[in-house]
């Protein structure tokens, strides 16, 4: 008994449809980046620690935009006596991150470079007469930001934020 042959056109369309489905899943998986997980508005609180050992509670808002291989960020924190406003633009190439930053209250700016993974962003910041680091650990709707500095009166800021 001879097997019936499928028309060439039908086989072609079935293969093309399967390829399109596989390509759409691959594109969706490859398109999601760590920066995409951060995009949005976040709010929370934390603590500023000063060079002299004093600490203050802070309330913070963070705004992340763009996504993909680029991230624009603005983190604003206020205490009873101070405010901090960090802005930056980062570009991701694989695990490597480069960009620029500025802190408006302490009037400092410079460059940033570091690494990013699916749940963590670590950058070193230099310029403006001081150096430091920023670490952002994130997952789901929660993130922790730790900024450490040298060369200014603010020693560190630690905040916990939730996506809102």
C-alpha positions as CSV (number, residue, x, y, z in Angstrom):
1,X,0.0,0.0,0.0
2,X,1.4,3.3,-1.0
3,X,1.4,6.2,1.4
4,X,-0.5,9.3,0.3
5,X,1.8,12.2,-0.3
6,X,1.1,15.5,1.3
7,X,1.1,18.4,-1.2
8,X,4.4,20.3,-1.2
9,X,2.6,23.6,-0.4
10,X,1.0,22.2,2.8
11,X,4.3,20.8,4.1
12,X,6.0,24.2,3.4
13,X,3.4,26.1,5.4
14,X,3.5,23.7,8.3
15,X,7.3,24.0,8.5
16,X,7.1,27.8,8.2
17,X,4.5,28.0,10.9
18,X,6.6,25.9,13.3
19,X,9.7,28.0,12.5
20,X,7.7,31.2,13.3
21,X,6.5,29.8,16.6
22,X,10.1,28.8,17.6
23,X,11.4,32.2,16.5
24,X,8.8,34.1,18.6
25,X,9.7,32.1,21.8
26,X,13.4,32.6,21.2
27,X,12.9,36.4,20.5
28,X,10.8,36.8,23.7
29,X,13.4,34.9,25.8
30,X,16.4,36.8,24.3
31,X,14.7,40.1,24.4
32,X,14.2,40.2,28.2
33,X,17.1,41.8,30.0
34,X,17.9,42.7,33.6
35,X,17.2,46.3,32.8
36,X,13.7,45.4,31.7
37,X,13.0,44.0,35.2
38,X,13.9,47.4,36.7
39,X,11.8,49.7,34.4
40,X,9.0,51.4,36.4
41,X,8.4,53.4,39.5
42,X,9.6,52.2,42.9
43,X,9.1,53.6,46.5
44,X,10.5,52.7,49.9
45,X,12.7,53.8,52.7
46,X,16.1,53.3,54.2
47,X,19.0,55.0,55.9
48,X,21.8,57.5,55.2
49,X,25.1,57.0,57.1
50,X,27.4,60.0,57.3
51,X,31.2,60.1,57.7
52,X,30.9,61.1,61.4
53,X,28.8,58.0,62.2
54,X,25.4,59.7,62.4
55,X,22.5,58.1,60.5
56,X,19.1,59.4,59.3
57,X,16.0,57.6,58.0
58,X,15.1,58.4,54.4
59,X,12.0,58.0,52.1
60,X,12.9,57.3,48.5
61,X,11.4,57.1,45.0
62,X,13.2,55.5,42.1
63,X,12.3,55.8,38.4
64,X,13.8,53.6,35.8
65,X,13.1,54.0,32.1
66,X,14.1,52.7,28.6
67,X,14.9,49.0,29.1
68,X,16.6,46.5,26.8
69,X,20.3,47.4,26.7
70,X,19.8,51.0,28.1
71,X,18.7,52.2,31.5
72,X,17.9,55.7,32.6
73,X,17.6,56.0,36.4
74,X,16.6,58.6,38.9
75,X,16.7,57.9,42.6
76,X,15.5,60.6,45.0
77,X,15.7,60.3,48.8
78,X,14.7,62.8,51.5
79,X,15.5,62.8,55.2
80,X,14.6,65.4,57.8
81,X,17.7,67.4,57.0
82,X,19.0,66.3,53.6
83,X,18.1,65.0,50.2
84,X,19.9,62.9,47.6
85,X,19.2,62.8,43.9
86,X,21.2,60.3,41.8
87,X,20.6,60.2,38.1
88,X,22.3,58.0,35.6
89,X,22.4,56.5,32.1
90,X,23.7,52.9,31.7
91,X,24.3,50.8,28.6
92,X,24.6,47.0,28.8
93,X,26.7,44.9,26.5
94,X,26.5,41.3,27.6
95,X,27.2,41.3,31.4
96,X,29.2,44.6,31.1
97,X,27.7,47.9,32.0
98,X,29.0,51.4,31.3
99,X,27.6,54.9,31.6
100,X,27.5,58.2,33.4
101,X,25.9,59.4,36.7
102,X,25.4,62.6,38.6
103,X,24.4,63.4,42.2
104,X,22.7,66.8,42.3
105,X,22.7,67.6,46.1
106,X,26.5,67.1,46.4
107,X,27.1,68.5,42.9
108,X,29.1,65.6,41.6
109,X,29.2,63.6,38.4
110,X,31.3,61.1,36.6
111,X,31.4,57.7,34.9
112,X,30.1,54.3,35.9
113,X,31.1,50.8,35.0
114,X,30.3,47.4,36.2
115,X,28.4,44.2,35.7
116,X,24.8,43.1,35.5
117,X,23.1,39.7,36.0
118,X,19.5,38.5,36.1
119,X,19.1,39.7,39.7
120,X,22.0,42.1,40.4
121,X,23.5,45.3,39.1
122,X,26.9,46.4,40.5
123,X,28.7,49.6,39.3
124,X,31.7,51.5,40.4
125,X,31.3,55.3,40.2
126,X,34.1,57.8,39.9
127,X,34.4,61.5,39.3
128,X,33.5,64.7,41.0
129,X,36.2,64.4,43.7
130,X,34.9,61.1,45.1
131,X,34.4,57.5,44.2
132,X,32.0,54.8,45.3
133,X,29.8,51.9,44.3
134,X,26.2,51.2,43.7
135,X,24.7,47.7,44.1
136,X,21.1,47.0,43.1
137,X,19.7,43.5,44.0
138,X,16.3,42.9,42.6
139,X,13.7,40.2,42.0
140,X,10.0,40.4,41.4
141,X,8.6,43.6,42.9
142,X,11.4,44.2,45.4
143,X,14.9,45.7,45.2
144,X,17.6,46.8,47.6
145,X,19.9,49.6,46.6
146,X,23.2,50.2,48.5
147,X,25.3,53.2,47.5
148,X,28.7,53.6,49.2
149,X,31.0,56.7,48.8
150,X,34.4,58.0,49.7
151,X,35.4,61.7,49.6
152,X,32.1,63.3,50.7
153,X,30.3,63.6,54.0
154,X,27.7,60.9,53.0
155,X,29.3,57.5,53.6
156,X,26.4,55.3,52.4
157,X,22.7,55.0,51.6
158,X,20.8,51.7,51.9
159,X,17.2,51.6,50.7
160,X,14.6,48.9,50.1
161,X,12.1,49.6,47.4
162,X,8.9,48.0,46.1
163,X,7.5,48.4,42.7
164,X,4.4,50.5,42.7
